[in-house]
Protein backbone atom coordinates (compact mmCIF):
# COMPACT_ATOMS: atom_id res chain seq x y z
CA UNK A 1 0.00 0.00 0.00
CA UNK A 2 1.22 3.51 -0.80
CA UNK A 3 2.29 5.84 1.98
CA UNK A 4 0.24 8.87 2.95
CA UNK A 5 2.83 11.21 1.38
CA UNK A 6 2.75 9.26 -1.89
CA UNK A 7 -1.04 9.40 -2.01
CA UNK A 8 -0.98 13.17 -1.34
CA UNK A 9 1.53 13.64 -4.17
CA UNK A 10 -0.66 11.56 -6.51
CA UNK A 11 -3.70 13.69 -5.63
CA UNK A 12 -1.79 16.93 -6.29
CA UNK A 13 -0.53 15.63 -9.62
CA UNK A 14 -3.97 14.47 -10.69
CA UNK A 15 -5.43 17.92 -9.99
CA UNK A 16 -2.89 19.45 -12.34
CA UNK A 17 -3.44 16.88 -15.10
CA UNK A 18 -6.51 18.19 -16.84
CA UNK A 19 -5.67 17.29 -20.41
CA UNK A 20 -5.09 19.64 -23.30
CA UNK A 21 -6.14 23.25 -22.75
CA UNK A 22 -5.39 24.98 -26.02
CA UNK A 23 -7.53 24.67 -29.13
CA UNK A 24 -4.57 23.12 -30.96
CA UNK A 25 -4.07 20.54 -28.21
CA UNK A 26 -7.74 19.64 -28.12
CA UNK A 27 -7.86 19.28 -31.90
CA UNK A 28 -4.81 17.03 -31.83
CA UNK A 29 -6.25 14.76 -29.13
CA UNK A 30 -9.56 14.57 -30.98
CA UNK A 31 -7.77 12.88 -33.90
CA UNK A 32 -5.99 10.23 -31.79
CA UNK A 33 -8.34 7.38 -32.67
CA UNK A 34 -8.56 8.35 -36.31
CA UNK A 35 -4.98 7.64 -37.28
CA UNK A 36 -5.99 4.49 -39.16
CA UNK A 37 -9.63 4.05 -38.13
CA UNK A 38 -9.18 0.59 -36.63
CA UNK A 39 -10.31 1.67 -33.15
CA UNK A 40 -13.36 3.57 -34.39
CA UNK A 41 -16.75 1.92 -34.28
CA UNK A 42 -17.72 1.27 -37.88
CA UNK A 43 -20.93 -0.70 -37.36
CA UNK A 44 -22.96 2.36 -38.34
CA UNK A 45 -21.22 2.52 -41.72
CA UNK A 46 -23.86 1.30 -44.20
CA UNK A 47 -21.34 -0.14 -46.66
CA UNK A 48 -19.58 -2.12 -43.95
CA UNK A 49 -22.89 -3.27 -42.50
CA UNK A 50 -24.00 -4.62 -45.87
CA UNK A 51 -20.68 -6.41 -46.32
CA UNK A 52 -20.89 -7.94 -42.82
CA UNK A 53 -24.43 -9.17 -43.53
CA UNK A 54 -23.35 -10.64 -46.86
CA UNK A 55 -20.42 -12.49 -45.29
CA UNK A 56 -22.54 -13.72 -42.36
CA UNK A 57 -25.14 -15.08 -44.77
CA UNK A 58 -22.40 -16.91 -46.67
CA UNK A 59 -21.09 -18.39 -43.41
CA UNK A 60 -24.34 -19.63 -41.86
CA UNK A 61 -27.00 -19.27 -44.53
CA UNK A 62 -30.07 -17.08 -44.68
CA UNK A 63 -32.27 -19.21 -42.40
CA UNK A 64 -29.80 -19.82 -39.56
CA UNK A 65 -30.94 -19.73 -35.97
CA UNK A 66 -30.25 -16.47 -34.08
CA UNK A 67 -27.30 -17.88 -32.10
CA UNK A 68 -25.47 -19.07 -35.21
CA UNK A 69 -26.34 -15.84 -37.00
CA UNK A 70 -24.82 -13.77 -34.17
CA UNK A 71 -21.61 -15.81 -34.24
CA UNK A 72 -21.47 -15.53 -38.03
CA UNK A 73 -21.78 -11.75 -37.73
CA UNK A 74 -18.83 -11.70 -35.32
CA UNK A 75 -16.78 -13.84 -37.70
CA UNK A 76 -17.66 -11.54 -40.63
CA UNK A 77 -16.77 -8.39 -38.65
CA UNK A 78 -13.48 -9.97 -37.62
CA UNK A 79 -12.64 -10.89 -41.19
CA UNK A 80 -13.28 -7.34 -42.36
CA UNK A 81 -11.17 -5.97 -39.51
CA UNK A 82 -8.34 -8.34 -40.42
CA UNK A 83 -8.44 -7.24 -44.05
CA UNK A 84 -8.38 -3.61 -42.92
CA UNK A 85 -5.38 -4.27 -40.64
CA UNK A 86 -3.57 -5.97 -43.49
CA UNK A 87 -4.26 -3.02 -45.80
CA UNK A 88 -2.88 -0.58 -43.22
CA UNK A 89 0.19 -2.79 -42.75
CA UNK A 90 0.81 -2.84 -46.50
CA UNK A 91 0.46 0.95 -46.62
CA UNK A 92 3.06 1.32 -43.85
CA UNK A 93 5.45 -1.08 -45.57
CA UNK A 94 5.03 0.75 -48.86
CA UNK A 95 5.91 4.05 -47.16
CA UNK A 96 9.10 2.54 -45.77
CA UNK A 97 12.07 3.41 -47.97
CA UNK A 98 13.88 0.32 -49.26
CA UNK A 99 17.17 1.67 -47.89
CA UNK A 100 15.91 1.08 -44.34
CA UNK A 101 15.69 -2.67 -44.76
CA UNK A 102 19.30 -3.14 -45.75
CA UNK A 103 22.11 -0.67 -46.00
CA UNK A 104 23.08 0.02 -49.57
CA UNK A 105 26.71 -0.79 -50.41
CA UNK A 106 27.39 2.78 -51.52
CA UNK A 107 25.65 4.36 -48.47
CA UNK A 108 27.78 6.41 -46.10
CA UNK A 109 28.90 4.50 -43.04
CA UNK A 110 28.98 7.47 -40.69
CA UNK A 111 27.54 7.37 -37.19
CA UNK A 112 25.05 10.12 -38.04
CA UNK A 113 23.68 8.18 -41.02
CA UNK A 114 23.41 5.04 -38.91
CA UNK A 115 21.55 6.89 -36.16
CA UNK A 116 19.21 8.45 -38.70
CA UNK A 117 18.47 5.02 -40.20
CA UNK A 118 17.85 3.54 -36.76
CA UNK A 119 15.44 6.33 -35.85
CA UNK A 120 13.54 5.94 -39.11
CA UNK A 121 13.31 2.16 -38.61
CA UNK A 122 12.02 2.66 -35.08
CA UNK A 123 9.19 4.90 -36.34
CA UNK A 124 7.97 2.34 -38.87
CA UNK A 125 8.37 -0.60 -36.50
CA UNK A 126 6.40 1.22 -33.81
CA UNK A 127 3.53 1.71 -36.25
CA UNK A 128 3.62 -1.97 -37.21
CA UNK A 129 3.66 -3.14 -33.60
CA UNK A 130 0.60 -1.02 -32.82
CA UNK A 131 -1.35 -2.89 -35.47
CA UNK A 132 -0.82 -6.16 -33.61
CA UNK A 133 -3.37 -5.12 -30.97
CA UNK A 134 -6.15 -4.91 -33.52
CA UNK A 135 -5.09 -8.05 -35.33
CA UNK A 136 -4.89 -10.12 -32.14
CA UNK A 137 -8.32 -8.92 -31.04
CA UNK A 138 -9.88 -9.79 -34.40
CA UNK A 139 -8.24 -13.24 -34.41
CA UNK A 140 -9.48 -13.93 -30.87
CA UNK A 141 -13.03 -12.82 -31.61
CA UNK A 142 -13.12 -14.88 -34.79
CA UNK A 143 -11.74 -17.98 -33.10
CA UNK A 144 -14.19 -17.71 -30.18
CA UNK A 145 -17.15 -17.34 -32.56
CA UNK A 146 -16.01 -20.27 -34.70
CA UNK A 147 -15.76 -22.48 -31.63
CA UNK A 148 -19.26 -21.43 -30.55
CA UNK A 149 -20.69 -22.39 -33.95
CA UNK A 150 -18.87 -25.71 -33.97
CA UNK A 151 -20.09 -26.63 -30.47
CA UNK A 152 -23.76 -26.11 -31.33
PyMOL commands that set and color helices and strands:
alter all, ss='L'
color gray80, all
select helices_A, chain A and resi 4-16+23-30+32-34+46-60+66-95+98-101+111-151
alter helices_A, ss='H'
color red, helices_A
deselect
rebuild
show_as cartoon
